[in-house]
Amino acid sequence: MRLCVALDLSDEKENISLAKSLKKCDVWLKVGLRSFIRDGKNIVSELKNINDDFKIFLDLKLYDIPNTMADAAESIAELNVEMFNVHASSGKTAMKMVKDRLSRIKNPPIVLSVTALTSFDENSFRAIYNEGVEKKALQFAKESYESGIEGVVCSVYESLMIKKYTNDDFLTLTPGIRPFGYAQKDDQKRVADIKTAYKNRCDFIVVGRPIYQAKNPLDATQKILDSLKEI
């Protein structure tokens, strides 16, 4: 299980400062929509300049017509990121076209698809999709798997089920991780701790506020990394 640190701070300098404090840590860094729009594509190269071993997850959740998504995927690949995501609800045609376009590129990034955002609870999700979270997340995961996508973004609570109905190597990346008694859910609804993520065989855990709001983000990160070695 790998740790992905969310760079969701209020300005670029704070994100860069956080990344510098973690430069000796074996972590992935998540660059989200806010940071990418505000700071531009150069944020990726700036992070790589801090530590070329940093792995970057570009969390833009592409959702558009298939050809536009494929064009965007090709442009993302040029940024030298290791992973990005699309919305599974964009459909199998779009996901297949993204994968087909990337197949022409040497060492393409991993592609994940978003099933059900962890900000949804059961009622708010059903109001939009007319299905429960578990059933629809599994449907989206199966369609992603059949489209050649390498994995999904889901909550901890769908991870094990998704692997059961797809493949043991099908990746699950799970936001909403609240380690060491961090009680606030903030804007997340379906949250879990590290041990629960491990039991559900999550491949990546995303941690944001419990790290960057800590008094010492490096200590908080190292504590998480140490806990991953112990479980």
TORLUM-719238 format. One record per residue (C-alpha): residue in three letters; x, y, z. Coordinates in steps of 0.05 Angstrom, whole numbers, padded with zeros to 5 digits, always signed. Example, Ala and Ser with C-alpha at 12.3 -4.5 7.8 and 13.67 -1.06 7.14 Angstrom:
REM TORLUM-719238
Ala+00246-00090+00156;Ser+00273-00021+00143;
//
This chain:
REM TORLUM-719238
Met+00000+00000+00000;Arg+00029+00067-00021;Leu+00019+00136+00009;Cys-00004+00193-00036;Val+00000+00261-00004;Ala-00052+00312-00028;Leu-00022+00380-00045;Asp-00086+00419-00032;Leu-00059+00480+00002;Ser-00082+00551-00012;Asp-00024+00574-00054;Glu+00034+00547-00095;Lys+00088+00567-00045;Glu+00054+00527+00010;Asn+00049+00465-00034;Ile+00122+00471-00055;Ser+00143+00481+00017;Leu+00105+00418+00037;Ala+00137+00378-00020;Lys+00206+00403+00000;Ser+00195+00380+00072;Leu+00178+00311+00045;Lys+00234+00306-00007;Lys+00267+00246+00027;Cys+00202+00208+00036;Asp+00179+00152-00009;Val+00112+00182-00027;Trp+00068+00200-00086;Leu+00043+00271-00092;Lys-00028+00288-00114;Val-00037+00351-00155;Gly-00111+00368-00158;Leu-00155+00412-00201;Arg-00148+00474-00158;Ser-00072+00472-00158;Phe-00066+00455-00232;Ile-00112+00511-00254;Arg-00079+00561-00207;Asp-00006+00541-00215;Gly-00006+00513-00286;Lys+00031+00454-00314;Asn+00098+00479-00288;Ile+00078+00455-00219;Val+00095+00385-00242;Ser+00166+00402-00263;Glu+00176+00442-00199;Leu+00158+00382-00158;Lys+00204+00337-00199;Asn+00260+00387-00188;Ile+00253+00378-00113;Asn+00260+00303-00120;Asp+00260+00267-00187;Asp+00237+00204-00151;Phe+00171+00237-00132;Lys+00113+00202-00168;Ile+00058+00250-00189;Phe-00016+00234-00191;Leu-00052+00288-00231;Asp-00122+00288-00204;Leu-00163+00324-00257;Lys-00220+00274-00266;Leu-00228+00282-00342;Tyr-00300+00281-00366;Asp-00317+00303-00437;Ile-00332+00274-00505;Pro-00286+00215-00522;Asn-00240+00250-00571;Thr-00230+00310-00526;Met-00213+00263-00468;Ala-00163+00226-00512;Asp-00131+00292-00534;Ala-00126+00314-00461;Ala-00096+00247-00441;Glu-00042+00254-00494;Ser-00025+00324-00468;Ile-00023+00299-00396;Ala+00026+00244-00417;Glu+00073+00299-00442;Leu+00077+00328-00372;Asn+00116+00268-00346;Val+00066+00249-00292;Glu+00060+00177-00270;Met-00016+00173-00261;Phe-00080+00212-00276;Asn-00154+00198-00274;Val-00218+00203-00314;His-00291+00195-00294;Ala-00318+00125-00306;Ser-00386+00155-00321;Ser-00355+00184-00384;Gly-00368+00114-00412;Lys-00330+00055-00442;Thr-00321+00088-00510;Ala-00284+00147-00478;Met-00242+00104-00432;Lys-00222+00058-00489;Met-00204+00117-00533;Val-00160+00146-00477;Lys-00123+00080-00470;Asp-00116+00072-00545;Arg-00086+00141-00552;Leu-00037+00128-00495;Ser-00016+00061-00525;Arg+00021+00100-00579;Ile+00065+00133-00525;Lys+00127+00103-00494;Asn+00119+00093-00418;Pro+00049+00122-00413;Pro+00020+00142-00345;Ile-00026+00097-00306;Val-00100+00115-00316;Leu-00151+00108-00261;Ser-00225+00121-00266;Val-00268+00154-00212;Thr-00327+00111-00191;Ala-00364+00146-00134;Leu-00333+00208-00103;Thr-00321+00199-00028;Ser-00358+00265-00016;Phe-00423+00229-00032;Asp-00463+00193+00021;Glu-00514+00141+00001;Asn-00573+00189-00006;Ser-00536+00244-00045;Phe-00506+00192-00092;Arg-00573+00159-00105;Ala-00605+00226-00120;Ile-00559+00234-00180;Tyr-00546+00163-00204;Asn-00611+00129-00184;Glu-00570+00071-00155;Gly-00535+00057-00089;Val-00461+00072-00083;Glu-00439-00001-00078;Lys-00478-00025-00139;Lys-00459+00033-00184;Ala-00386+00035-00162;Leu-00380-00039-00180;Gln-00413-00027-00248;Phe-00365+00031-00262;Ala-00306-00011-00240;Lys-00324-00069-00285;Glu-00333-00022-00345;Ser-00266+00010-00330;Tyr-00232-00058-00325;Glu-00263-00080-00391;Ser-00239-00015-00423;Gly-00166-00028-00404;Ile-00163+00023-00347;Glu-00112+00001-00294;Gly-00154+00017-00233;Val-00205+00061-00199;Val-00213+00116-00148;Cys-00263+00091-00097;Ser-00275+00091-00022;Val-00242+00040+00022;Tyr-00309+00005+00030;Glu-00315-00014-00044;Ser-00242-00034-00055;Leu-00245-00108-00036;Met-00310-00119-00074;Ile-00282-00086-00136;Lys-00220-00130-00135;Lys-00263-00192-00126;Tyr-00303-00177-00189;Thr-00246-00151-00232;Asn-00175-00174-00217;Asp-00128-00177-00158;Asp-00080-00130-00195;Phe-00135-00079-00212;Leu-00113-00018-00172;Thr-00155+00018-00121;Leu-00137+00088-00097;Thr-00176+00110-00037;Pro-00185+00182-00014;Gly-00215+00201+00053;Ile-00162+00167+00096;Arg-00162+00192+00168;Pro-00103+00163+00206;Phe-00088+00161+00281;Gly-00154+00185+00307;Tyr-00160+00246+00262;Ala-00235+00256+00274;Gln-00255+00309+00223;Lys-00290+00284+00161;Asp-00287+00354+00129;Asp-00319+00349+00060;Gln-00312+00273+00057;Lys-00368+00226+00077;Arg-00340+00155+00067;Val-00276+00158+00107;Ala-00232+00104+00140;Asp-00168+00093+00177;Ile-00104+00061+00152;Lys-00117-00008+00181;Thr-00185-00011+00148;Ala-00154+00009+00082;Tyr-00103-00046+00089;Lys-00156-00098+00105;Asn-00193-00078+00043;Arg-00129-00085+00001;Cys-00125-00013-00022;Asp-00064-00001-00066;Phe-00059+00074-00054;Ile-00085+00116+00004;Val-00093+00191-00004;Val-00080+00234+00057;Gly-00087+00309+00057;Arg-00108+00350+00117;Pro-00082+00302+00170;Ile-00013+00315+00140;Tyr-00013+00388+00117;Gln-00053+00413+00177;Ala-00006+00377+00226;Lys+00042+00417+00268;Asn+00098+00378+00235;Pro+00077+00350+00167;Leu+00142+00311+00159;Asp+00132+00276+00226;Ala+00059+00260+00208;Thr+00081+00232+00141;Gln+00136+00190+00171;Lys+00088+00163+00223;Ile+00041+00140+00167;Leu+00098+00109+00128;Asp+00122+00072+00191;Ser+00052+00047+00204;Leu+00049+00019+00132;Lys+00111-00022+00146;Glu+00082-00051+00210;Ile+00014-00075+00184;
//
